[in-house]
Every structure is written in structure tokens, then in C-alpha cells.
Amino acid sequence: MISAPLADGVIDVHAHWLPAELFSLPPGAPYGPMRDRDGALYLGDIPLSIPTRAMSDVAAILGDMRTAGVGVRVVSAPPFAFPVGGVPGAGSYVAAFNEALSAVVADAGGRLVGLGMVSLDEPAEARAQMERLAGTEAMAGIAIPPLHYGRSLDQGFLRDVLTDADALGLAVLVHPMQLSRPEWSEHYLSNLIGNPVETATAVAALLLGGVKEQLPRLRICFVHGGGCAPGLLGRWTHGWHARGDVRRHSSRPPDEGFGELFFDTVTHDPGLLRLLTTHASKDGIVCGSDYPFDMAQSDPVRFATDHGPSAAVLTSNARAFLGL
């Protein structure tokens, strides 16, 4: 719920924050815990190549916003903090994060907006968490992974979460988990290839699974420019027309529903951003940064406005995503 006015300027919908007291990560987290080593942040023994304070210090976030020309930043948990371990006790971690985030954004004078977390194994608990978020000042919605137990947005628990978020009027940001696979063990391919593939899988599941048709008011945003989805949309659409098994759960080809989704501008490639803008609605492109990670879009506002919509359009689109 956002009742107070937001600050002026471009809205960055894709940024991360986690308080130091939650660096332990939820029970069963596949990568944790996070650690500070002489001011640098580590995930287990993996260096994240960012200062610890960039993730946990609100003053650092606001300082980066001033440097980047961002007026408002929408912050959510880093994806390795999603409670995907299936271990009892994750609900208390989710509650602690949502409480901490709500306090931070409520005290930011309209410069920060929050996207909370939900438990990913207990439907009733997740619904109750979303109901609380819907009534919490400066919290606009939730961030979720694109995959969970081998299923995406068209099946199982994630589909139930989308149904509840739609009913409660919450925005949904879908962020990949950087899941490891043996063939991606070198060269950071779990991020460079894995993240775009996870996101494209979720976009395809949403469209071909008929989810957006059933939830037409759902405000959902896919980060990293939709991953591989813009380059695969033509192939999906051809398959929808050519094969009955592709279209059995949807009544519209995917190129029709694609324009009803939101996508951020973190593409690292002007040509890819231009391709995205040809497929997505002019109202569906929003500025993103992926702050504070080393894979963040450098100079996010300039990149977005140089190769995509104007600052005014980006801001209007972000407000629509947030439900304002």
C-alpha cells in the first residue's frame, strides 16, 4: 500500500537490500550464509565483488541513487534470500525481512518502495503474509523466483501466489535464482546464461499456461529485460500456431499477451533493449538497475533513456506497475 507521495524522478524497480542481521539467510538456503570480510560481501566462500554496506546500508543506497539520477528505488531481497529450501522456520525469516524492509521504506520520505517476500511452501502462511503487505505503507508487492521445485508460474505454488497477489492488488517482480547446473559451473555461466534462461522460462509459462488470460489485472514484471524472451517470442508464437500441445492451455498466441507484461531495462545491450521495445507495450518498459551487484546496469537512467523510452514514460510505467 502506497498512500504517501513518491519523490520526483525516474523510478528504478529492480534493486536489492538485506539487513546485516539477516545475512544468515533462511533455513535451507542453497548458497548461504552471507558474510562480511573486511568490508567486502561474500556468499559462503564466494566473493560478490561488492562492498557489504552497498547491500545493507540505506545511506549507501540513497547515495547511489543520487549519483545515478534515480528519484525512487524499489528494493527487494537478493534472490539467494528467497526461502526455497523447504525447511521449517522460513516463515520467521520472511516475517523479519518484511518487517525490517517496511520500516526502512516508510522512513525514506518517498524515495524507497518495498517488495516483500513470501513463504514458498505454506499456502496459508503466504496468503497471510501478502495480506499484511497489502496493508503496509510503502510496500507495493512481492518478489518471487521464476522456478520452484521444478515448476514455473503456470503450476503449483507459484501460480497460487500469483492468484493471491492479483486478488490483493500486489505488484509481482520475478527475479531469477541463478540455479547451478554442471554445464554452467565455469565462467559464471550460471548467471550469464542461467539467469536469462530462468526468466524466459517464467515468461513462457505465464503466457503459454494461460495465467495472464485468467489474471488480466495482474501487474507482473520480469527483470533483465525478460532474459531470452524477446529473442524467442517469434519461435514461441510459431510453435503456438503449429502445435496443439503448445496452445492447449492458452487461447491467445504469446505475442499478443507479451504486451501486457512489464520488463526492466537491464539488458547491457542497446540492440536487445530496442528489440524488447518492439515486442513489449510502450507502457511496459520500466527502468531497472540491479543495484548493488557487479552485473548491475551501469548508469541505469541514461542507458534506459538513450536506448528506450523517455524518463517521463519510464516513470509513468513504473507507477502503473506499482499500482499508483
N, C-alpha and C positions, 0 to 999 in steps of 0.2 A: 504494500500500500504506500503510495507516494502522494501525500497531500500538500506538503510544503513545496514551494517553487524551487526548481533546479537553477544552478548557476548558468550564466550565459556561456556560449561557446560550443564547439564540437563535442559530441558525446562519444567516448571510447567504450564500446560494450564488452570488450574482451581484455580483462586484466585480472591479476591474481593477488591474493593476500592470505596469509595464515599467521596467526599469533604464535609467538615462540612457545607458549605453554602447550600448544597442540602439535608441536613438531614430532611428537611420538607417533602420530598418525593413528588411524582407527585399528582396532583389533583385526589381525589377519591381513593387513596391508601388504601387498606383494613386494614393495620396494623399501620400506622404511627401516628405521626411523630417520627423520631429518636431523642434521647436526650442524652446529656452528663450529668451525675450526679457524681460529684466528681471524674472524670476521668474514670468512667465506662459507657458503652454504653447501652442504653435502647431503645426498640422499643415500643413506647407508654409507658405502665407501665410494660412491660415485660423485665427483665434483659437479656441481650445477653451473659453475662458471659465473656466479652472481654473488654480490655481497649479501650477507644474511639480512642486513637491515632493509634491503630492497624488497624482500618478501614480507617482513614482519612490521616494519616501521611506517606508520601512516604519514609521518612527516616526509619520509623519502618518497612515498607515492605522490604526495602533493607537489613536492619539488620537481619530480619528473614530469608531472602534468604541466607545470609552468614552462619548463624547458621545451616540451613537445607541443605547446599550444593547445592542450586539451582542456576544455572547460569543465567537463563532468566525466568521471570514470566509473564504470560499472565493474565491481570487483566480485570475484567468486573464488572458491578454493582451488588450489592447484590440483590437477586431476589425480595425482597419486594420493591425495587425501580423500578421494571418494571411498565410501565404505563398501567395497566389493568383496571383502574377504569371506563373507558368510559366517563370521564368528560372533557369538553372542557378545553384547556390550557395545556394539557400534552405535546404538541409539543415543547413548550418553555422550559419545563423541560428537555426533551430529548436533545434539542439543547445545553442547558447549560452543561449537563453532557458530551456530546460528545466533546464539545469544551474544557472543563476542562481536560478530560482524554487525549485528543490528545496532549495538551500542556505538561502534565506530562510525557507521554511515549516518546515524541520527545526529551525531555531533560534528558533522563535516560541513555544515552550512550549505547544503545543496550541491556540494562538489563531488560527493560519492553516493552511489546507489549500490545496494547489495543483491546478490543472487545466492540464496541459501542452499543447503544440502538436504537430502532426504535419505532415510534408511532404505536400503535396496533389497531387503529380504522380508520385511514385515509390512504387508499392505496397510493394515490398520494404523500402524505407527507412522508410516509415510504420509497417509492421509491426514493424520492429526498434526504432523509437522507442517504440512503445506497449509492447513487451515490457520495455524499460528502465524506463518509467514504472511499470509494474505491479510492479516490484521496488524502487521508490524510496520511502523513508519520507516520509510526509505528502503524497504525491501520490496523488490519488484517481481521476484520469481525464484527459479531454481536453476542450478547447473547439474547436468547428468552426463553419464558416459554414453557412448553410442552403442555399446555392446555389453551384455551381461549374461554370464553363463551360456555363451554360445548363441544368444538370441539378440535381435536388434529391436528397433522401435515398433515393429508390427506385431510382436508376440510377447507373451508373458508379462513379467513385472514392469518392464519399461513402458509397454503400451498402457498398462493400468495407470502408471504415473502420469502419462500424457493426458489420459482421460480426466483424471482428477485435477491436473493443472488447468486444463481447459475450463472445467466447471467452476474453478475458483478464480479464473481470470489472471492466472500467473503466467509470466513470460518464462520460456524454457530455452536455455543455452545448452547446446550439445557439444561437449568437448572430448576429444579422443583421449584414450588412456595410455597410449604408447606401449601396447602389449608386445611382448617379446616373442619372436619366432626364430628357430635355428638359422634360417637363411638370412635373417636380419641382425645377426649377432655382431657384425663388424660395421665400421664406418658410420655408426649412428643411424643405420637404416631403419631401426625400429621407430625412429622419429621421422626421418626424411621420406621414407616410403610408408611406414606403418600408420602414422597419423593421418595422412591424406586418404589412405585406403579405408581406415575405420570410419572416417567421416562420410566418404562416398557410400559405404555400405549402409549407413544410417539414412542418408538421403534416399537411396533407392528403396529401402524397406518402407520408409514413410510413404513414398509415392506409389510404389507397386503394391504395397499392402493395403492401400485404400484408407490409411489412417487420416490423412488430411481431408479426404472427402467426408469422412464420418465426423471429423472435428474441424469444421471450416473456420471457426473463430480462433483456433489455436495459434498463438504467437510463438514461433519457434525459429531459432537462429543457429546456423551451422558455422563454426569458426574456420579459419584458414581458407577462406574463400570457397567453402564447400568441398575442400580437398580435391579429389579427382573428378567430382561430379560434373563440373561444367564440360570437361572433355569427353565424358562418357554419356552425356544426356542423349545425343543422337543415337548411340548404339542401344541404349535402353528403349528409346521410342521405337526404333525399328523392331526390336525384339517384341515389344508390346503388340505391334500390328501383325507380326509374323507368327507368333506362338501363343496358343491358348493358355499354356501354363504360366506365361508371363503376365497375362492380363486377367487371370481368373479372380483376383481379389480387388481389382480396381476397374472403374467404368470410364476412366479418362487416361489417355496416354500421358506419360510422365512429363513431357514438355509443356503440357497445359498446367499441371499442378506446380511446376518448378517456380513459376512466377508468384506463387502465394507464400513463398518461404523467405526468410531473412538470411543474409550471408554477410560475414565481415570481410574486410579488405586486406587481410593478412595473407597475401599471395606471393610476395617477394618477386613478382614478375609483372610488369605493366601489361604485357600481352595477355596474361592469364586474367588479370583484372578486367581488361576490356572484353575478353570472351565471356566472363561471368556477367558483365553488364548487358551483353546481348541476349543472354538466356534468361536472366532474372528480371523481375519487375524493376522499373526505375525507383519504385518505392521500397525495394527490398534490400538495398545495399547500405550497410552501416559501417562506420569506422571501427577498426579494431587495432590493438597494438600487441597483445600477448605479453605485456609487461608482467614480470621483470625478466623473463627468460632470455637466454642468448639467442634463441630463434625468434625473438620479437621482431616486428616490423619497425625498422629504424625510421624515425621522423614520420610517424603514422598519419598525421593530418596532412602533411604536404604530399606524401605518397598517394593518399586516397583522393585528394582534390586534384592533383596533377593528372591522374590516370582514371578517375572515376567521377562520381557526382560532385557537385559543389558543396561547400561547407554547410550552406543552408539546407540543402536536400539531405545530406547525411544526418544533420541534427534532427530534422523533421522525421526521417525514417526511424532513427533511434528512439525518439519519443513515442512513435507508434508501436515499436517493438515492446517498449516498457509499459505501454498501456496508458500513455498520457495524452 
